[in-house]
Amino acid sequence: MSGGVATWLDGVGVCVVGGSGGVGKTTASAALAAGMAARGLKVAVVTIDPAQRLATALGLDELDNQPRRIDPQRFAGAGLPLGDGELWAMTLDPKRTFDDLIARLSPDAQTRERILANRVYRELSDAVAGSQEFTAVAKLHELAQDGRWDLLVLDTPPSRNALDFLDAPDRLRAFFEGRALQTLLRGGGAGLRLLGRGTGLVLGLLRRVTGAELLSDLSDFFRLLGALLGGFRERAEQVEALLRAPGTTFLLVTSPEREPIDEALFFQRRLRAAGMSLAGAIVNRMHVDELGGEDGALDGLPARLEQAAGLSPALAASVAAAFADEHALARRDAANVAHLRERLGGAVPLVRVPLLDEDVHDVAGLVRLGAQLFAPPA
């Protein structure tokens, strides 16, 4: 393998792409997966993006909760033949994945059906703390156990705080081991009454308003959930072990603005403290300085544009102002990336991706982005 991120992913079985929201993680994940498929690997890329940006970029109406093989002609037509490689993609449905996990952990078919049909479970399954992030890595664990792919690329869920993903197994485990839940599990309906008279009044009001046997549903739900606790704890430990496994690595994606860079550095510190591998960082959408980085290049630029390009004075002034703006943004980006480079240290490689002329919204855009990611270091 030659150049750029290909060297980072040599021998890797699971690649988790992290970073703050809005920096291009989804398209970077897809471009990474396509580039590795073009190098002969069987690759699956998993995203949780509800906007279906991955499906759009791949020229599909939608992707669902199971991996779907992408027609290699889509990439061949854009100049990236996959050859012997395969690209698979899926958009994770957290609710369906959580239901699937319940089904696998249930001791028997009757317990499974009663939990999935329980109205309390149906309301709570979307709201369990960390469920979206946990289900993402739980699905990753399921695909890794399947063994059909050489490389799995996970685009981490959109989040204000990228660390939510790392904390998800612990948060879910804390939920199931919390004192209040343990009281409910031990006492069933009696456990609900132990929570206090105020709780009983609320439940009574809800029962009258909804006309539902809420107390019975809650009691049944917590009694059934008790049968799954051991399985949930074991699965949380398994997904945490997967994130620390030798064949798993993380890639950071950031834009050149200071806030996402600072969040990326915080993410890197957490990875290091947790003993997790960081293969490299991608700085996406960097402004390119067309003036060579020198302030003096702006001197007399309007006159030079008039002379060299035959522009009118007004148009030459507008073009020169655009160059000046781009020059200022490029210098800002360069300073921020220098800060990132210094804080990451020499052991973490970094790839800079220039701001492309268009947003990545199709296969051709993914191929252009991939060409930047997989280019040999300058």
Number of C-alpha atoms within 10 A of each C-alpha: 12 12 13 22 27 18 14 18 22 13 13 16 19 27 25 21 23 28 32 26 19 14 20 20 27 28 24 21 27 30 26 27 28 30 27 26 25 22 18 15 20 22 27 27 27 31 29 23 17 12 10 19 21 29 21 16 20 24 14 13 11 14 21 13 17 16 17 15 14 17 13 19 12 17 20 16 11 15 13 22 18 23 13 12 18 23 27 21 25 21 25 23 21 20 16 14 20 20 19 16 18 21 17 14 19 20 13 10 10 9 18 19 13 14 22 17 12 15 15 17 19 14 10 10 18 15 12 13 17 21 22 26 24 28 25 28 27 23 23 22 20 13 18 17 10 9 10 12 18 19 26 25 24 26 26 27 27 22 14 12 13 20 20 18 20 21 14 23 27 15 18 20 19 14 16 19 13 11 11 14 17 16 16 22 24 13 16 21 19 13 18 22 16 14 13 10 11 10 13 15 11 11 18 14 12 15 14 12 9 9 9 12 13 17 18 11 16 20 20 18 23 24 18 19 18 17 15 18 17 11 17 19 17 13 18 20 14 16 22 20 14 20 24 16 15 14 16 22 23 23 25 22 28 29 27 27 20 17 13 19 22 17 18 24 18 15 21 25 13 14 18 12 9 12 12 19 19 21 20 21 25 24 24 24 20 20 20 19 19 13 15 10 14 11 11 10 14 15 10 10 18 21 17 15 18 16 13 9 10 12 16 14 14 11 14 20 17 13 16 20 15 12 18 19 12 17 23 16 18 20 16 17 22 19 15 19 22 13 14 20 15 10 13 18 9 9 9 13 17 22 20 19 20 14 14 15 8 7 13 21 16 19 24 19 20 25 22 16 24 25 17 18 24 20 14 14 14 6
